[in-house]
Amino acid sequence: MSQRIIKLNKLIQSYLGEILQRELSLKLGVFVTISKVDTTPDLRYTRVSLSVFPFKESNYALKTITKEKYSIQGALNRKLVLKPLPRLVFQIDETEEKADEIEKILLQI
């Protein structure tokens, strides 16, 4: 991965964090953090992995973010000085949930 893509990923993660905090309204007790940002080398798409707490609210959070996707995309596009502007693709990061399951299995052994 090139240094440019790595820097761009960090920049997008920072901007999206601000945007989600300011513009996204989730129900009380649901927290969303951006765990990973991965931009394709041609800068066409950015895959954003979201970590949701509690995990059982992941579908709700993803649906809410998907509904607001165009306003989030617009806010990001106004901050980025870049051509082409990458399209956002949101997904749930299940790494932490899987790690918890493995840990529970190991404790049972």
C-alpha positions in Angstrom: 0.0 0.0 0.0 1.4 3.4 -1.0 2.2 6.1 1.5 -0.4 8.4 -0.2 -3.2 5.8 0.4 -2.2 5.3 4.0 -2.3 9.1 4.6 -5.6 9.4 2.8 -7.1 6.6 4.9 -6.0 8.4 8.1 -7.4 11.7 6.9 -10.8 10.2 5.8 -11.0 8.3 9.2 -10.5 11.6 11.0 -13.0 13.6 8.9 -15.6 10.8 9.1 -15.2 10.6 12.9 -16.1 14.3 13.1 -18.9 14.0 10.6 -20.5 11.0 12.3 -20.3 12.6 15.7 -21.9 15.8 14.5 -24.5 14.6 12.0 -25.5 11.1 13.1 -28.2 10.7 15.7 -28.4 7.1 17.1 -30.6 6.0 19.9 -29.4 6.3 23.4 -26.7 3.8 24.4 -25.5 2.9 20.9 -21.9 3.9 20.1 -20.2 3.7 16.7 -16.5 4.0 16.0 -14.6 3.8 12.8 -12.2 0.8 13.2 -10.7 0.8 9.7 -10.7 2.8 6.5 -9.5 1.2 3.3 -9.3 3.1 0.0 -8.8 1.4 -3.3 -5.6 2.3 -5.2 -7.6 4.0 -8.0 -9.3 6.2 -5.3 -12.8 5.2 -6.5 -14.1 3.5 -3.3 -13.4 3.7 0.4 -14.5 0.8 2.6 -15.3 2.0 6.1 -15.4 -0.6 8.9 -17.6 0.3 11.8 -17.4 -1.1 15.3 -20.8 -0.9 17.1 -21.4 -1.2 20.9 -23.5 -3.0 21.9 -22.9 -5.4 18.9 -26.5 -6.5 18.8 -27.4 -3.0 17.6 -25.1 -3.4 14.5 -28.0 -3.8 12.0 -29.8 -0.8 13.4 -26.6 1.4 13.3 -25.8 0.2 9.7 -29.3 1.0 8.5 -29.2 4.4 10.1 -25.8 5.2 8.6 -27.0 3.9 5.2 -30.0 6.2 5.3 -27.7 9.2 6.0 -25.0 8.0 3.5 -25.5 10.8 1.0 -25.3 13.6 3.6 -22.2 12.0 5.1 -20.7 11.6 1.6 -21.4 15.2 0.8 -19.9 16.5 4.1 -16.8 14.4 3.4 -16.5 15.7 -0.2 -16.6 19.3 1.0 -13.6 18.6 3.2 -11.5 16.6 0.8 -9.5 18.3 -2.0 -9.1 15.3 -4.2 -10.0 14.0 -7.6 -11.7 11.6 -7.9 -13.6 11.7 -4.7 -14.0 8.1 -3.3 -17.4 6.7 -2.8 -18.1 5.4 0.8 -19.0 1.8 1.4 -20.0 1.1 5.1 -19.6 -2.3 6.7 -19.7 -3.7 10.2 -16.4 -4.8 11.7 -17.0 -8.2 13.4 -13.5 -8.7 14.6 -14.1 -7.9 18.2 -17.3 -10.0 18.4 -15.5 -13.0 16.9 -12.6 -12.5 19.4 -15.0 -12.6 22.3 -16.6 -15.8 21.0 -13.1 -17.5 20.7 -12.2 -16.3 24.2 -15.4 -17.8 25.6 -14.7 -21.1 23.9 -11.1 -21.1 25.2 -12.3 -20.5 28.8 -14.6 -23.5 28.5 -11.8 -25.8 27.7 
